[in-house]
């Protein structure tokens, strides 16, 4: 069924080509339906003023305020006519705080006549700081109480009919009030919107119809109207998304797979017998969930998420050995060569003679464990491919090289994807397609995911959580080092690194960039604007090559320092990691190439330079590289950001807790969620406009139940054409592929 013709109509037909072009380029809005689903960010009451103290820095804002003062200044300027330039400074107020507006040159005349003390208006612009005070430079504005009341009423009666003024997500090219006027033009078409919610569901939950919700969200008369509309629109987003995921789960459940059950006295038993420790309760619980899935005759689709260092690799390896015992092969897909090599090294060490299949001294129950990466030599690569196609190798660990056409398996039974967010859907599917029947799938991530995100982003996967650290793991002390405020703190940080090394331990130093010539920003011949010039004055991110050189010649002189980054040849990277793992290198200065999977238990300290340039989850991941042995870990977050800045507060939050789930919630709130379907992967606009995956946990959980029931009764949605249409609108090809993680 096609989309509703009127709502699918291009905006250029309704608004004209010029406005439609700006809407498409700056807001990604192309159709009448797109515009109707571009909801107000918030509402201002006609009699109230915006709280100016809450304005975010460097963001485009729309505020309702009153002019307190306006002054025209004249100054000498060789570029201006008659050698004199003009600057209009307007102070607006919300009754408590104040904000300065600045207009220059020819742009002063109109605001000088219109922005008189006492005038109320909508102002839109980018918030910046000048002389330690907030300001908007050359803001656009729309009067709400000018002198000519009749003229104002004629212009705004339709747009601002109610007491509540909708303020839309806007851009410098398209102010909120212009969007509001465009919405007013298309709003009558809201009556033709097809309602995707089944009538029994809508009636049972007391939700208003979709046409009514669209009218109330754009033109509310009361705050109750807004709440009614939001409740309904959140349900739409949650339910349609959960139906998509429920259909994926339903389809997966119909696929055939070979059941892989543990074999008595097989490799797994031999492996467990030689383990020098017992599995944690969490590892045992998660293992049972995975083994139960492997024993069924349809493919496992399971997400294993766990804290940094919680023992996910051990759980995955035991699942892989179970599959090999049952006559199949298992493949582990890693995002980088460094991580693939690390996994191969640690797995072969853990398995011992069990990894020496076909070799002298190999155990009776043993197999080959092969590594396959893009940088391998021709002879090694040929042998690895032969071992896979003959079944000689039961386990393979590799990078993207695993999914090339030449790679064939004897009987692929399990695919383990490590750090799944580093892979596109097509890559995962290409590897899964190499099984005679669909192989079982285990997706692992060390980035803790709140339950609601797991129900949305990973709603087609069953979830297992490892939130318990193995015995013997040491706590990690984390501290913020304010290099600008207290430079002696940074000196003390390097002393601490020396102390760790003198005690027989090792350390990481992490920098945001590499620092070679290719990495340097290109110089522009164009004269920069004042804003760009101010940006250029900011110090560029610290670089691995520069920092390593400074440390080796300065505070860490006499200590073995090496560098590691993504542009190094693979064999060189591996050699550096081997020397560091062997303890030959004391300090490794690296980029985030060490972020996941790198396991050197003797490394006890980490210094993260320019820590404010990393995300919360990334800092937590990096920190997890230390404290992996019996000695306590130390993580120092170096920053030059001032104490009151949001970036500094974010670092303080990271330093204050080791709870990855708590940090993931903070990270999600700060990133404003983005697109839970994975905007970076699908390239499409955000699909969740109203639903907040952290706050709306209850709605998401209920929508999941309802969607599962609807799909169980009518998998093809034959009796729900409007829901089918909504699903088609949500799932363009790229999004559908993104949902097909399985």
N, C-alpha and C positions, 0 to 999 in steps of 0.2 A: 504494500500500500504506500502511495506517495505521501509526502508531507502535505499539510493543509495548504492549498494553493495561496490563499491570501497571506498567511503568516510566512510563507516561503518567498513572497514577492520581494525583489530587490529594492533596497531603500531609495535608489535613484529614481524609481517610478513615483515614490510617495513624497520624498523630500527634495528631489532635484539632484543632478549629478555632482555639484560642488560640495554640498553638505554630505552626501553619501560617500564621497571620496575621502573626506576628512574622517568620517565615522569609521570607515574601513581601515584606513591607514593608522589611525591613532588609538582606536578602541577595538578593532577587529570585529566590528558590527557590520553585517552585510544585508540582512533581511529584516523584515518587519518583526518576525519572531525574535531575532537576536536583540533588537532594541527593546521589545517588551520584556525580555528577560535580563535587561541591564538595569538592575534594581538600585534605588537610592542607597547610598552608604549610611546616611543618617538623616534626621529631620530637625529643622529649627522651628521653634514656635515664633510666630510673627512678633509677639511682644517681648521675646527674650533675646539675649545676646550670647554669642559664643564665648566660652571660657578660653581666653587667649593664652593663658599660661600652659595649656595642654598641647599646644601646636607642635607637631614633630618637625625636627630639623631636616632640611634638604628635601622636603616633600611638597608636592603641589596640593594646596589646601583651598577650601572654600569656607569663608566665615561670614557670619552676620554680625555687624558691629555698627557703632555710632561714631561719627566724626567728632572728636573733641577739640581739635585745633588744626589749622592749616596755615602754612607760612611759605611765601614765595621768596627765594633767595636769588640774588644776582651775583655773578662772579666773573672774573676775567677769564676769557677763553679765546685763543687765537682762531679757533675753528668756527666760532659762532658769528652771526652777522653783527657788525659794529663792535666786534671784539668782546661782547658780553654774553655769557651763557645764563640759563635759568634752571633752578632746581626747586621743585615743589615738594615740601615735606608735610605730610598729613599724618596726624596722630589719631588713631582710632582706639576706642575703649569698649570693654565689656562691663564697665562699672567698677571693676577692681584692677585688672591688668591693662596694659597699654601696648600698642604695636605701631611701629612707624611704617608709613608707606612713602616711597620715594619715586618721583617722576622727573625726567630730564628733558631738556631741549624742547622740540616742538610738541612733545607729549604732555606739556604742563597746562596748555590752555583750557582744554575741555574740563579736566578735573578741577582746575582752579576755579572755574565758574560753578561747577556742580557740587563739589565736596565741601560744603559749608558746614561750620559747626552745628551739631544737632541733627544732621542728615543721617538716616539709616540706609545701609546698603549691603548687598552681597559683594564680597571682595574675593578674588581668586588669584593666586600666585604661588611662587616657590618661597618657602621660608628660608631665610639666610641670616647670618649674624654680621653686623658691622659695628665696630667700636663696642663690642661686648653686649650689643642690644639686638633683639630680634627685629627683622624688617621684611617687608615685601617690596621688591623693586619692580616698578612698572606693572602693578597688578591690574587685571581687568576688573570691572565692577558693574553692578546692576543696582540702580537706585530702588529703594523700597519706600521712600518717603520724601520725594523731591518736592520742589515748589509747585510744579504744575501737576496737581493731584488728578485732574481730569485726564491728562495725557498718560500719566502713570497707570491709572485705572484701566484705560483702554488697552495698554500694552500688556498688563500683567493679570487682568481679571481671569483669563483662562488658565494661565500657567500657575498662578499663586491663588487659586480660588479659595482654598481652605486656610485655616489658621496655621497648619503645619506645612512648612516649606521643605520639599524634598531636595536633598543635596546629593548629587550623583558622583560616582568615581569619574574624575574629569582629567583633562590634560591641559597644557599651556595653549594648545591650538583649539580646544573645545571646552569652553567653560560650562559649569553645571547648569546655568540657566538656559543655555542654548540647547543642551541635551533635554532639559525639561520641556522646552517648546517643541522639540522634535517628537518626544514621547506623546505630547498632547495631540499631535497630528495623527499618530498611529493608534492611539488608545482605543478608539471605537472598534478596531479589529480584534481586541481582546475577547469580544463576545464569541468569536469564531474559533477560539482555541479548543482543541479536543482534549477531554479530560482523561489522563492516563490511569487514574486510580479507579479500580473496580468499585462500583456503587456500594456493595455491602461493606467494603473496607472504609470508604469515605463516611458513610452513614454511621457505622459502628464507632468511629473515632470522633464524630462530631466535627468533621472538617468541611470548610466551605468549598464551593466549586472552583475550578481553575480560573474561569473568566472573572468571577467575583474577586478572587485573590489578586489577579493582575490589576484590576481597577483599584483595589484598596491599597496595594503596595505603592502605586504611583500617585494616587490622589486620596490619601486618607483624610477623613474628617475628624477622627479621634485617634487616640493612642491605642484604643481597643481594636480599631480597624487594622493598624499596623501589626499587632500581635496575631490577629486572626490570619492575616495574609502570610506572615512569616511562618506560622505553624504549618499552614497548608503547603507552602512552597518548599519548606525543609523536607516534608514528607515526600513530595514529588521526587526530589533529588535522591533522597535515601532509598526510596522504594524502587525507582527505575534502575539505579545502580545495583541494588541487591538482586533484582530480577536478572540482570545481565550475568551476575556472578552465580546465581542459583542455576541458571541454564547451563553455564559452563560446568558446574559441579555435576549436574544431571547428565550431561553429555559424556563427561569423563567416566561416570559410573557405568556407562553402557559399553565402554571399551574393554576388550579382552586383554589379559596379561598373564604371564606365567607366575604362579605362586612360588615364592622362594622361602623355604622353611629351613631353620637351623638343622644341621646334621649332627647326629650324636658322634662324639669322638672325631670331629672334623677340625679344620683350621681354627675356628673360633674357640673351641674348647682348649686347644693347645695354646692359643694366644692368651686366653684368660688365665690359664694355669701359670704362665710366666710373668703376669703383671705384678709389679712390686708394690701395688697399692690396691685398695678396694674402690670400686666406683661409688660416687656420691649417691645419695637417695634420689636426687634429681636426675642423674645420669641413668639410673636403673629404671625410673618411671618413664622417662622419654624413650629409652631403648625398648621397653615393652610396647609403647604406642607404635613405634616404627616396625618392630618385628610382627606385631599383629597385622599391620598394613601389608607388609611384604608377603604374608601368608595368604592373602586374598587373590582372587583371580580377576581383579581389575586394578589398574595402575594406582599406586600410592601417589598422592600429591600432598606432600607435607612440608611446612615451613618450620625449621628449627632455629629459633632465635635464642640467643643466650648472651649473658654478660661477657665482656672481654675476659678471656682466660677461664671460662667456665667448663671447658673440656668438650667443646662441640666436635673437634676433630676426632677425639677418641670414640665418641658415639657414632660418628659417620664411618670410621674405620671398621668398627664391629659390625655395622650394617653391611658394609662392602664385603667383609669376610663371610658373612652369612650367605650372601648371594653367590660368592665363589664356591662355597661349600655345596650349594644347591645346583652347581653346574653352569652358572652364568658368569658374566664379567661385569665389573663395576668401573665407572669412569668418574674422575673428579675434575671439574672444570674450574680453574683458578684465573683471576683477572689479570695477573702480571706474571712475568717469568720469574721474578724474585720469589713470589709467593708459591708458584708451582714447584720451583726447585726446593724451597724450604719444606713444603709438604712432602715431596718425594724423599728428601733426606730424613725427615722426622719419622715418616711412616716405615721406611725400610729399617731404621734404627729400632723402632718399637717392635717390629715383627721379627728381627734377627734372622735365624735360619729359615723361618717360615717364608721369607721373601727371596729365598735362593732356589726356587723351583728349577729343576734341570741342571743344577750346579753341584759340583763336588762338595759335600758337606751340608747340602740342603736337607731340611727335614723331610720325612716321608710325606706328611701333609704340608705341602708347600706350593707356592706359585711364583711367577715372575711379577715384579712390580716395575713397570716401565714409565719413563718420562718422555713426553712428546711436546716439544716447543718449536717455535718458528726458527730459532737460531741454531738448531742441532746440525751437525755435519751430515753429509749424505749417507755415509755408511751406518752411523748410529740410527738415523731416521729410517733407513731401509729395514734394519733389524727390528726396530720397534713396530713398524707396520706389519712385518711378517709375524711377530709374536702376537699381535692383536688378531689378525685374520685367522691364524691357526688355533687360537685359544690358549696358546702357551702362556700368555700373560693374562692373569686373572684381574689384575688391577692396573689402571693407567691413570696417571696424573698429568694434566696438560693445560695449555692455554688455548687460545682461539684455534691453534693448529689442529686440535682434536676434531674440529667440525669441517675440515676440508674434505672434498669429495674422495680423495685417495684413501682416506682413513676408513677401513672396514673392520667390523668386529665379527668374531665367531658367534657370540650369543650375548649381546648387551642386555643385562638385566636390571641395572641400577645406574642412574645418573645423579651425582651429587654436585650441586652448583654452589660454590663458595662465594660469599659476598655477592649475592644475586643482583644487587642494584648496579653492578658494573657491567652487566650484560644486557644486550637487546633481546627482544623476544625471538627474533629470527635465529639468533645464535643458539639459544636454548633448544628451539624446535629442531634445528638442523642436527644437533647431537641426539635428541630423542628419536629422530627419524631413522637412526642407524640400527635400531633393534629389529629383530624379526617380528616381534609384537611390541606394542608400546612398553618401554621399560618403566620401572618405578622411578619416581622423582623425589629427591630430598633437596630442598633449597635451604641454605644456611645464611644467617646474617648475624654479625656481632653488633649491629646497631639496634639497640632495644626499640621496640615499636609498641606504642600504647595500644590497648585492646581495640579501641574504635578504629584505629588506622589499620590494624590487622584485619578487621572485619570489612574494610573498604578496599584498600590497596591489595590485600592478599585474601580477599573473601572467597576465592576459589580454592584456597589451600587450607587443609587442616593445620592447626598450629600447636607446636610443642614449645615449651619455654624452659630454659635452663637458667635458674636465677641463684644458683648455689655455687660458690667457688670450691675447688678441690682442697682437701686438707693440706696444710703446709704452705699455702699461698700467703704472702705477707701483705699487709695494708699499704696503701700508697699515700704518703703525705703530699698535699698539693698547696702551693703558695703562689700568690700574685707578686711579681717583682716590678714595682713602678719605676722603670729606668729613668724617666724624665724627672719625676718628683725627687727620687732618692737614688742617685747614680751609685752610691756606695753599696746599695742592695745588689746591683748587678755584679760589682766586684766580688761581693760575698758569694754570689751564685757560682762564679768560676772557682773560688776557693773550695766550695762544697764539692764541685766536680773533681778537683785535685784530691780532696780527702777520700772520695769514693774510690778513685783509681789507686791511691796509696794503700787502701784497705783490700786491694786485690779485685775490685769490681770495675765495671765499665759504664759508659754513659752515651746517650744520644743527644745531639743538638739538632733541632729541626728548624728549617727556614722556609719561608713561603715561595721562594723562587730559586732558580739555578744560578743565574748571574753571568752566563757567557754572552758573547756579542749578539747572538741570535735572539737572546731573551730581552735585550734592551729595547725600550720603546723607541719607535721611529720619530725623528725630529720633523716637525711640520714647518713649511715655509710660511704658512698662513699666520698672520699676527693673532695671538690668542685674545679672547675676550677677557674682561676683568675677572669673571668667574673662573675661566680656564687657567688664567695666570695664577690665581690663588690656589687652584688644585695642584698646579705644577710645582709650587713652592713646598708642598708636602713631601716629606721624605719618601723615596720609593721603598718598596718592600725589601727587607734584608735578603741577601743571596748566599747560597751555600758556598760558592767558590770564594767569595770575599770574606765571609765570616770564618771559614776554615783557615784561610791564610792569616787573618788577624789573630786568631786563637793560637795557631802554631808558633807565631812570632811573639805573642804577648802572654796573656794569662795562663795558657796551657803549654808554654814552651817546655820542651823536653819530654812531652807526652806523645805517644803515637796517635796521630790524628789522621783519619781518612775521610774521603767524601763518597756519597752515593746519591745518584739521581737518575731520572728516567731516560736521559739522553746518552748514558754510557752504553757501550756494547754489552750484550747479555753476558758473555763469558767474563768480562771485566766486573760486572755487577756481582756475578756469582762468586768470583774470586774475593772481592771485597767482603761479601757476607760470610764467606768461609773463614777468612782471617779474623773477622770480628767474632764469629761464633767460637773460634778456637782460642780467643783471648789475646791474639797477637796485636790487634788494634785496640787501643784504650777508649778512644772517643770517635764516634761516627757522626759526621755532620751530613745531614740528609734532607731531602724534600719529603713529602708525604708518601713516597714510595714504600716507606716502612710502616704505613698506617695500619695495615691488616696482616695478621698471620705470622709476622716475624717473631720468632721465639728464641731469645737468648737469655736464659735464666740468670746469667751472671751480670746482666745489665741492670743497674739499680737506680740510675739517675737519668732524667730527661730535662733538657732546657729547651723550651719552645719560644723562639724569637718571634717578635711581632704577633704574639698569640691572638691579639684581637682581630687579626685577618683570617682566622679560621672559625668554622662553625662549631657550635656546641658539641654535636655528635662526633665531629672530626677530632676535637680536642680530647674527648673521652676515649676514642679509639687509639689515638697516639699515646695517651697516658698508659693505656693497657699494655704497652710494650715493656714496661718496667714492673718490678715487684712480682716477677713470674717464678722466682726461686724462693729460698728460705730467708734471704735478707730483705729488709724493708725497702720499699721503693720511695723515690722522691721525684716530684714533677714540679718544675718552676715555670710559671707562665709570665714571660717578659713582655711588657707593654709600655708604650709612651703615652697612652691615652689618659686624659685627666680623670680624677676620681669620680666626678659626677656623671661621666659619660655613660650611655647605655652599654657601650662595648666593654668598659671596665666592670660594670655591674654584672655583665654576662660572665666575665672571667671569674669574678668573685663567686658566682653561683656554681661554676664548674669546680672551683677549688674547695667549695664547702661540702660537696657530696660525691660519693663514689657510686651512687645509685643511677645506673644508666637509664632506667625507665623514667625516673623523675627528670633527668636531664633531657630525655627525648620529648617529654611534654613541654618543657621550657623551650626547646629548639623549635618545636612545631608552632607554638604560640608566637615566637619571635619571627618565624618565617611566614606567618599568616597563612600557613597550610599550603598555599599554592594549589596545584591541581593534584588531588589524591590519585588520579589515574596516571600521573606521571607526565607532567607537561614537557619535561626535557626529553622524554622518550617518544611521546606521540606528536610533539610539535604543534598541538592544537591549543585553543584557548581553554582557560580553566572551565571545568564542567561543574564545579561546586561553587555557586554564587551565594547561596543562603546558608547551606549546611556547614556547621563548624564541627569538625570531626572530634575535637576534644570535648566541647561543651554538650554536644547533642548525642551522647553515648546511648541514652535511653531510646531515642528515636531510631538510631541505626540498628540497635539490637532488635527492636520490635519490627522494623521494616525487614530485617533479615528473616525473621520467623514468618511474616506474612508472605514474603517473596518465595520462600521455600515451599510453603503450602500451595501457592498459586501455580508454581512451575510443576510441582508434583501432580496436580490435577489437570494441567493443560500445558505441557512442555513447549508446544509451538505457539501458544497464545492465540489459538484459532478463534476463541470466543471473546478475545479482548483486543480488537483492532486498534483502539486508541493507544493502548499500552505498547503494542507492537510498533506503532508509528513513533512513539516517544523513544523507544529503544533504538530504532534506526537513526533518530536524530542524535542520540548520545553516542552511538557506536559507529563512527565512520570506520573505514577499514583499519586505519592505524590504531585507533583505540581498541578495536575488537582484538587485534593482534596483541596489544599490550595486556589485555585481560587474559589472554591465553598464555599465562605463565606455565601452564601444565602441558 
